[in-house]
Amino acid sequence: MILLLNKDSLFSTFGVNTFQDLDLAISSMAPSMVDYYLSDLSNGVDDTYLNKRSIQDSISIGEFSIYLDYDDEVYLEIEDNLQDFETGSLW
């Protein structure tokens, strides 16, 4: 799932002014806090399309990836970890 984030909200949540500062701030935080903030920012945002050729910079944190494109839009990609643990029938 790929979501278009409000860049101002993202930067203010992490207390930064640039995408490069965001990378430094995320690196210094506990992964659970980053997880919480990104999950909170993604609530109520609709799935969108991202042309991966237009990515200028990216940050990967666990199941989250944050992308900055050449139009200065910020996208959040959340990996779907849906695993099928059901076993098939033996007969």
Contacts in CASP RR format, 6 or more apart in sequence:
PFRMAT RR
TARGET T0000
AUTHOR 0000-0000-0000
METHOD contacts of the structure
MODEL  1
MILLLNKDSLFSTFGVNTFQDLDLAISSMAPSMVDYYLSDLSNGVDDTYL
NKRSIQDSISIGEFSIYLDYDDEVYLEIEDNLQDFETGSLW
1 47 0 8 1.000
1 77 0 8 1.000
1 78 0 8 1.000
1 80 0 8 1.000
2 47 0 8 1.000
2 48 0 8 1.000
2 49 0 8 1.000
2 50 0 8 1.000
2 75 0 8 1.000
2 76 0 8 1.000
2 77 0 8 1.000
2 78 0 8 1.000
3 42 0 8 1.000
3 45 0 8 1.000
3 46 0 8 1.000
3 47 0 8 1.000
3 48 0 8 1.000
3 75 0 8 1.000
3 76 0 8 1.000
3 77 0 8 1.000
3 78 0 8 1.000
4 45 0 8 1.000
4 48 0 8 1.000
4 73 0 8 1.000
4 74 0 8 1.000
4 75 0 8 1.000
5 41 0 8 1.000
5 42 0 8 1.000
5 45 0 8 1.000
5 66 0 8 1.000
5 74 0 8 1.000
5 75 0 8 1.000
5 76 0 8 1.000
6 41 0 8 1.000
7 72 0 8 1.000
7 73 0 8 1.000
7 74 0 8 1.000
9 41 0 8 1.000
10 22 0 8 1.000
10 41 0 8 1.000
10 66 0 8 1.000
10 74 0 8 1.000
11 17 0 8 1.000
11 18 0 8 1.000
11 22 0 8 1.000
13 37 0 8 1.000
13 40 0 8 1.000
13 41 0 8 1.000
14 22 0 8 1.000
14 25 0 8 1.000
14 26 0 8 1.000
14 29 0 8 1.000
14 37 0 8 1.000
15 25 0 8 1.000
16 22 0 8 1.000
16 24 0 8 1.000
16 25 0 8 1.000
19 57 0 8 1.000
19 59 0 8 1.000
19 68 0 8 1.000
19 74 0 8 1.000
20 57 0 8 1.000
22 59 0 8 1.000
22 66 0 8 1.000
23 59 0 8 1.000
26 34 0 8 1.000
26 59 0 8 1.000
26 61 0 8 1.000
31 61 0 8 1.000
31 62 0 8 1.000
34 61 0 8 1.000
34 64 0 8 1.000
35 61 0 8 1.000
35 64 0 8 1.000
38 61 0 8 1.000
38 64 0 8 1.000
38 66 0 8 1.000
38 76 0 8 1.000
38 78 0 8 1.000
41 76 0 8 1.000
42 76 0 8 1.000
42 78 0 8 1.000
45 76 0 8 1.000
48 75 0 8 1.000
50 67 0 8 1.000
50 69 0 8 1.000
50 75 0 8 1.000
50 77 0 8 1.000
51 69 0 8 1.000
54 69 0 8 1.000
54 70 0 8 1.000
54 71 0 8 1.000
55 67 0 8 1.000
55 68 0 8 1.000
55 69 0 8 1.000
56 68 0 8 1.000
56 69 0 8 1.000
56 70 0 8 1.000
57 67 0 8 1.000
57 68 0 8 1.000
58 65 0 8 1.000
58 66 0 8 1.000
58 67 0 8 1.000
58 68 0 8 1.000
59 65 0 8 1.000
59 66 0 8 1.000
60 66 0 8 1.000
62 79 0 8 1.000
63 78 0 8 1.000
63 79 0 8 1.000
63 81 0 8 1.000
64 76 0 8 1.000
64 77 0 8 1.000
64 78 0 8 1.000
64 79 0 8 1.000
65 76 0 8 1.000
65 77 0 8 1.000
65 79 0 8 1.000
66 74 0 8 1.000
66 75 0 8 1.000
66 76 0 8 1.000
66 77 0 8 1.000
67 74 0 8 1.000
67 75 0 8 1.000
67 76 0 8 1.000
67 77 0 8 1.000
68 74 0 8 1.000
69 75 0 8 1.000
END
